[in-house]
Amino acid sequence: MPCLFPQHGPGRKHDREIALKPWQQEIVSAHPGPFLRGLFHSDGCRVSNWATRVVAGEKKRYEYGRWQFTNHSDDIRNLCTATLDLVGVPWRQSSWKTISVSRREAVAALDALIGPKN
């Protein structure tokens, strides 16, 4: 049986190389949405974030959607960010293990690609 998921194998996934085979990369390149959906449904979340700003002397609270993907494996985070780049979704690394998508248009694009987490 072929190995369809590169994270399956011996040892802890963040301690060993995780890489797509060329045939797997072809599938991800042709269908990046389902790949991102799997990553974010497995190790991600969509949250409502907020910030405060002073506008005309008055403190205002702003809420906005945000996607976050957290994984200890550099390789898996790199697969995620490469696929986000492929679909043109800007991202930031908000901590050593977390990728964040916060821009309004980027969140909307991921909402359309990923859909609600079940």
N, CA, C and O of each residue as an XYZ file, in Angstrom:
472
protein
N       0.838     -1.179      0.000
C       0.000      0.000      0.000
C       0.883      1.242      0.000
O       1.824      1.325      0.789
N       0.596      2.218     -0.877
C       1.452      3.408     -0.937
C       1.271      4.286      0.293
O       0.196      4.313      0.893
N       2.309      4.993      0.660
C       2.246      5.942      1.777
C       1.690      7.253      1.230
O       2.386      7.961      0.502
N       0.452      7.583      1.568
C      -0.184      8.791      1.059
C       0.091      9.998      1.929
O       0.033     11.133      1.454
N       0.384      9.772      3.172
C       0.603     10.864      4.102
C       2.050     10.823      4.580
O       2.445      9.875      5.258
N       2.855     11.846      4.236
C       4.285     11.787      4.553
C       4.597     11.792      6.031
O       5.715     11.443      6.412
N       3.653     12.174      6.887
C       3.950     12.185      8.319
C       3.918     10.792      8.932
O       4.415     10.608     10.043
N       3.349      9.804      8.244
C       3.297      8.452      8.784
C       4.664      7.800      8.650
O       5.260      7.808      7.573
N       5.148      7.247      9.725
C       6.448      6.591      9.720
C       6.952      6.447     11.132
O       6.295      6.871     12.082
N       8.117      5.850     11.271
C       8.658      5.621     12.614
C       9.149      6.912     13.264
O       9.617      7.826     12.584
N       9.038      6.970     14.556
C       9.562      8.105     15.316
C       8.618      9.293     15.354
O       7.549      9.293     14.745
N       9.054     10.306     16.092
C       8.261     11.528     16.243
C       8.395     12.375     14.987
O       9.500     12.573     14.481
N       7.271     12.875     14.482
C       7.297     13.564     13.195
C       8.111     14.848     13.219
O       8.656     15.240     12.187
N       8.211     15.520     14.370
C       9.001     16.750     14.387
C      10.498     16.485     14.526
O      11.299     17.419     14.488
N      10.882     15.203     14.690
C      12.296     14.841     14.800
C      12.855     14.216     13.527
O      14.034     13.867     13.484
N      12.038     14.068     12.497
C      12.517     13.449     11.255
C      12.030     14.241     10.059
O      11.120     15.063     10.170
N      12.643     13.987      8.915
C      12.270     14.713      7.698
C      10.873     14.320      7.230
O      10.519     13.141      7.185
N      10.094     15.334      6.886
C       8.772     15.150      6.297
C       8.834     15.855      4.949
O       9.023     17.070      4.892
N       8.679     15.109      3.876
C       8.743     15.695      2.538
C       7.762     14.990      1.626
O       7.514     13.791      1.758
N       7.208     15.755      0.698
C       6.321     15.166     -0.294
C       7.149     14.542     -1.404
O       8.146     15.113     -1.846
N       6.731     13.379     -1.845
C       7.323     12.757     -3.028
C       6.871     13.580     -4.230
O       5.873     14.294     -4.137
N       7.582     13.499     -5.361
C       7.167     14.282     -6.535
C       5.711     14.060     -6.939
O       5.027     15.014     -7.311
N       5.228     12.823     -6.873
C       3.832     12.573     -7.264
C       2.856     13.206     -6.277
O       1.764     13.627     -6.658
N       3.260     13.272     -4.993
C       2.413     13.917     -3.993
C       2.389     15.434     -4.215
O       1.343     16.071     -4.096
N       3.565     16.005     -4.543
C       3.644     17.445     -4.793
C       2.810     17.828     -6.009
O       2.205     18.900     -6.029
N       2.770     16.970     -7.019
C       1.929     17.225     -8.195
C       0.459     17.332     -7.788
O      -0.260     18.211     -8.263
N       0.023     16.443     -6.918
C      -1.369     16.463     -6.452
C      -1.644     17.728     -5.649
O      -2.672     18.375     -5.852
N      -0.742     18.088     -4.742
C      -0.921     19.297     -3.924
C      -0.935     20.531     -4.820
O      -1.743     21.436     -4.610
N      -0.058     20.578     -5.809
C      -0.018     21.729     -6.715
C      -1.308     21.858     -7.519
O      -1.768     22.967     -7.789
N      -1.888     20.723     -7.898
C      -3.133     20.732     -8.667
C      -4.359     20.989     -7.784
O      -5.362     21.532     -8.247
N      -4.269     20.596     -6.514
C      -5.415     20.703     -5.591
C      -4.956     21.223     -4.225
O      -5.022     20.496     -3.234
N      -4.491     22.475     -4.167
C      -3.962     22.979     -2.890
C      -5.027     23.160     -1.802
O      -4.713     23.063     -0.615
N      -6.271     23.421     -2.186
C      -7.327     23.638     -1.201
C      -7.546     22.463     -0.270
O      -7.543     22.641      0.948
N      -7.739     21.252     -0.813
C      -7.923     20.099      0.077
C      -6.706     19.830      0.975
O      -6.859     19.385      2.113
N      -5.494     20.101      0.460
C      -4.293     19.902      1.273
C      -4.301     20.885      2.448
O      -4.057     20.495      3.590
N      -4.584     22.170      2.159
C      -4.660     23.160      3.236
C      -5.778     22.820      4.209
O      -5.619     22.970      5.421
N      -6.913     22.361      3.681
C      -8.032     21.974      4.557
C      -7.578     20.888      5.534
O      -7.861     20.971      6.729
N      -6.883     19.885      5.034
C      -6.398     18.817      5.901
C      -5.425     19.327      6.954
O      -5.500     18.931      8.118
N      -4.507     20.209      6.546
C      -3.546     20.759      7.505
C      -4.253     21.566      8.598
O      -4.014     21.357      9.787
N      -5.128     22.494      8.180
C      -5.775     23.365      9.157
C      -6.810     22.631      9.992
O      -6.986     22.953     11.167
N      -7.497     21.656      9.419
C      -8.451     20.890     10.233
C      -7.719     20.003     11.227
O      -8.261     19.674     12.282
N      -6.490     19.614     10.901
C      -5.710     18.770     11.800
C      -5.004     19.585     12.884
O      -5.125     19.279     14.070
N      -4.271     20.617     12.480
C      -3.406     21.354     13.410
C      -3.648     22.856     13.388
O      -2.752     23.633     13.717
N      -4.844     23.269     13.008
C      -5.110     24.698     12.913
C      -6.436     25.068     13.535
O      -7.169     24.222     14.047
N      -6.725     26.356     13.478
C      -8.000     26.848     13.982
C      -8.300     28.201     13.349
O      -7.411     28.895     12.858
N      -9.573     28.547     13.376
C     -10.003     29.889     12.965
C     -10.557     30.547     14.211
O     -11.457     30.019     14.863
N     -10.012     31.698     14.528
C     -10.396     32.384     15.752
C     -10.862     33.801     15.433
O     -10.611     34.328     14.349
N     -11.539     34.396     16.394
C     -11.888     35.801     16.311
C     -10.896     36.544     17.186
O     -10.894     36.389     18.407
N     -10.065     37.341     16.566
C      -9.043     38.096     17.273
C      -9.558     39.524     17.497
O     -10.517     39.940     16.846
N      -8.944     40.262     18.392
C      -9.365     41.633     18.620
C      -8.171     42.503     18.977
O      -7.128     42.029     19.427
N      -8.368     43.784     18.759
C      -7.351     44.777     19.102
C      -8.078     46.063     19.481
O      -9.227     46.269     19.091
N      -7.415     46.915     20.231
C      -7.997     48.218     20.567
C      -7.122     49.314     19.972
O      -5.902     49.184     19.871
N      -7.783     50.390     19.586
C      -7.096     51.559     19.045
C      -7.809     52.805     19.584
O      -9.013     52.785     19.841
N      -7.059     53.863     19.746
C      -7.651     55.133     20.133
C      -7.944     55.904     18.850
O      -7.039     56.191     18.066
N      -9.211     56.233     18.645
C      -9.659     56.973     17.464
C     -10.395     58.208     17.958
O     -11.381     58.111     18.689
N      -9.896     59.380     17.543
C     -10.492     60.663     17.957
C     -10.630     60.740     19.478
O     -11.641     61.211     19.998
N      -9.596     60.270     20.181
C      -9.584     60.339     21.635
C     -10.425     59.285     22.335
O     -10.521     59.283     23.562
N     -11.037     58.387     21.565
C     -11.898     57.360     22.145
C     -11.328     55.970     21.842
O     -10.933     55.673     20.715
N     -11.300     55.141     22.867
C     -10.791     53.777     22.693
C     -11.843     52.919     21.989
O     -12.983     52.826     22.446
N     -11.454     52.292     20.873
C     -12.365     51.434     20.105
C     -11.790     50.031     20.026
O     -10.577     49.837     19.936
N     -12.686     49.063     20.060
C     -12.284     47.660     19.951
C     -12.660     47.149     18.560
O     -13.786     47.337     18.101
N     -11.705     46.507     17.904
C     -11.915     45.938     16.584
C     -11.748     44.424     16.664
O     -10.803     43.929     17.277
N     -12.664     43.701     16.048
C     -12.564     42.239     15.979
C     -12.372     41.824     14.539
O     -12.927     42.437     13.627
N     -11.587     40.785     14.335
C     -11.341     40.287     12.985
C     -11.032     38.795     13.043
O     -10.523     38.289     14.043
N     -11.346     38.108     11.958
C     -11.061     36.684     11.866
C      -9.585     36.434     11.630
O      -8.873     37.276     11.083
N      -9.144     35.265     12.052
C      -7.739     34.895     11.891
C      -7.640     33.384     11.840
O      -8.312     32.681     12.595
N      -6.795     32.887     10.944
C      -6.470     31.460     10.894
C      -5.093     31.274     11.509
O      -4.193     32.083     11.285
N      -4.928     30.205     12.287
C      -3.617     29.873     12.848
C      -3.341     28.388     12.628
O      -4.226     27.544     12.768
N      -2.098     28.097     12.283
C      -1.638     26.723     12.099
C      -0.438     26.529     13.008
O       0.536     27.277     12.923
N      -0.502     25.531     13.874
C       0.577     25.285     14.836
C       1.083     23.865     14.694
O       0.305     22.912     14.726
N       2.406     23.726     14.535
C       3.020     22.409     14.438
C       4.482     22.530     14.840
O       5.140     23.514     14.502
N       4.986     21.554     15.547
C       6.382     21.570     15.995
C       7.348     21.216     14.871
O       8.538     21.510     14.980
N       6.882     20.607     13.816
C       7.746     20.185     12.715
C       8.003     21.335     11.740
O       7.071     21.880     11.148
N       9.287     21.699     11.582
C       9.647     22.715     10.588
C       9.170     22.289      9.204
O       8.652     23.106      8.443
N       9.344     21.014      8.883
C       8.972     20.520      7.555
C       7.473     20.670      7.293
O       7.076     21.081      6.202
N       6.650     20.345      8.265
C       5.199     20.452      8.073
C       4.788     21.917      7.985
O       3.936     22.268      7.169
N       5.380     22.778      8.813
C       5.089     24.220      8.697
C       5.511     24.732      7.327
O       4.809     25.550      6.731
N       6.645     24.265      6.821
C       7.112     24.685      5.497
C       6.183     24.193      4.390
O       5.968     24.906      3.410
N       5.630     22.992      4.528
C       4.649     22.513      3.547
C       3.415     23.413      3.557
O       2.863     23.730      2.503
N       2.992     23.817      4.731
C       1.841     24.703      4.865
C       2.125     26.060      4.217
O       1.322     26.540      3.416
N       3.254     26.680      4.554
C       3.540     28.021      4.028
C       3.801     27.987      2.526
O       3.429     28.923      1.818
N       4.425     26.937      2.033
C       4.637     26.826      0.581
C       3.299     26.729     -0.148
O       3.142     27.295     -1.230
N       2.343     26.025      0.429
C       1.033     25.885     -0.201
C       0.245     27.183     -0.079
O      -0.485     27.547     -1.001
N       0.379     27.891      1.051
C      -0.245     29.211      1.162
C       0.331     30.158      0.109
O      -0.409     30.933     -0.497
N       1.641     30.100     -0.110
C       2.272     30.905     -1.164
C       1.721     30.531     -2.538
O       1.470     31.401     -3.372
N       1.538     29.247     -2.765
C       1.028     28.751     -4.046
C      -0.340     29.348     -4.376
O      -0.607     29.683     -5.530
N      -1.205     29.482     -3.370
C      -2.547     30.029     -3.601
C      -2.603     31.547     -3.376
O      -3.675     32.145     -3.469
N      -1.467     32.165     -3.082
C      -1.407     33.618     -2.935
C      -1.987     34.157     -1.646
O      -2.478     35.285     -1.610
N      -1.938     33.360     -0.578
C      -2.451     33.799      0.725
C      -1.273     34.265      1.586
O      -0.417     33.460      1.953
N      -1.228     35.567      1.909
C      -0.134     36.056      2.758
C      -0.243     35.526      4.185
O      -1.343     35.383      4.721
N       0.894     35.238      4.788
C       0.952     34.656      6.126
C       2.117     35.281      6.876
O       2.989     35.923      6.291
N       2.106     35.073      8.199
C       3.222     35.493      9.056
C       3.525     34.373     10.026
O       2.641     33.596     10.385
N       4.752     34.291     10.444
C       5.110     33.336     11.483
C       5.036     34.106     12.796
O       5.915     34.910     13.106
N       3.966     33.848     13.572
C       3.745     34.623     14.799
C       4.515     34.079     15.993
O       4.699     34.790     16.981
N       4.968     32.834     15.921
C       5.890     32.273     16.914
C       6.684     31.180     16.203
O       6.446     30.910     15.026
N       7.606     30.563     16.892
C       8.460     29.575     16.230
C       7.666     28.408     15.683
O       8.137     27.731     14.768
N       6.469     28.144     16.213
C       5.688     26.989     15.781
C       4.338     27.347     15.172
O       3.574     26.454     14.807
N       4.025     28.655     15.054
C       2.693     29.074     14.625
C       2.735     29.972     13.395
O       3.486     30.946     13.341
N       1.914     29.626     12.412
C       1.720     30.412     11.199
C       0.356     31.097     11.330
O      -0.633     30.446     11.667
N       0.299     32.394     11.066
C      -0.945     33.150     11.192
C      -1.328     33.791      9.867
O      -0.479     34.284      9.124
N      -2.617     33.772      9.594
C      -3.193     34.460      8.440
C      -4.229     35.422      9.014
O      -5.246     34.992      9.560
N      -3.970     36.730      8.890
C      -4.825     37.716      9.553
C      -5.408     38.775      8.630
O      -6.415     39.389      8.978
N      -4.819     39.008      7.478
C      -5.354     40.037      6.590
C      -6.750     39.652      6.118
O      -7.014     38.488      5.816
N      -7.630     40.628      6.057
C      -9.042     40.369      5.742
C      -9.211     39.546      4.468
O      -9.945     38.557      4.463
N      -8.539     39.945      3.389
C      -8.690     39.223      2.119
C      -8.080     37.822      2.179
O      -8.565     36.902      1.520
N      -7.027     37.663      2.962
C      -6.389     36.350      3.110
C      -7.274     35.416      3.929
O      -7.393     34.233      3.607
N      -7.894     35.938      4.982
C      -8.811     35.138      5.798
C      -9.998     34.695      4.950
O     -10.433     33.546      5.033
N     -10.524     35.616      4.131
C     -11.651     35.276      3.254
C     -11.258     34.196      2.254
O     -12.046     33.293      1.974
N     -10.043     34.282      1.713
C      -9.572     33.266      0.763
C      -9.465     31.900      1.446
O      -9.860     30.889      0.866
N      -8.934     31.862      2.670
C      -8.842     30.582      3.393
C     -10.225     30.081      3.791
O     -10.472     28.875      3.758
N     -11.119     30.971      4.163
C     -12.490     30.556      4.468
C     -13.090     29.818      3.277
O     -13.744     28.787      3.440
N     -12.862     30.355      2.067
C     -13.411     29.730      0.867
C     -12.724     28.404      0.552
O     -13.378     27.460      0.110
N     -11.414     28.324      0.776
C     -10.670     27.087      0.488
C     -10.890     26.001      1.532
O     -11.012     24.825      1.192
N     -10.942     26.391      2.797
C     -10.949     25.426      3.885
C     -12.361     25.099      4.367
O     -12.687     23.937      4.606
N     -13.182     26.111      4.506
C     -14.504     25.900      5.054
C     -14.451     25.718      6.558
O     -13.372     25.738      7.151
N     -15.602     25.543      7.176
C     -15.633     25.430      8.642
C     -14.969     24.147      9.128
O     -15.031     23.105      8.477
N     -14.342     24.254     10.278
C     -13.711     23.073     10.897
C     -14.791     22.267     11.578
O     -15.523     22.789     12.419
N     -14.898     20.998     11.222
C     -15.923     20.132     11.800
C     -15.417     19.404     13.015
O     -16.157     18.631     13.624
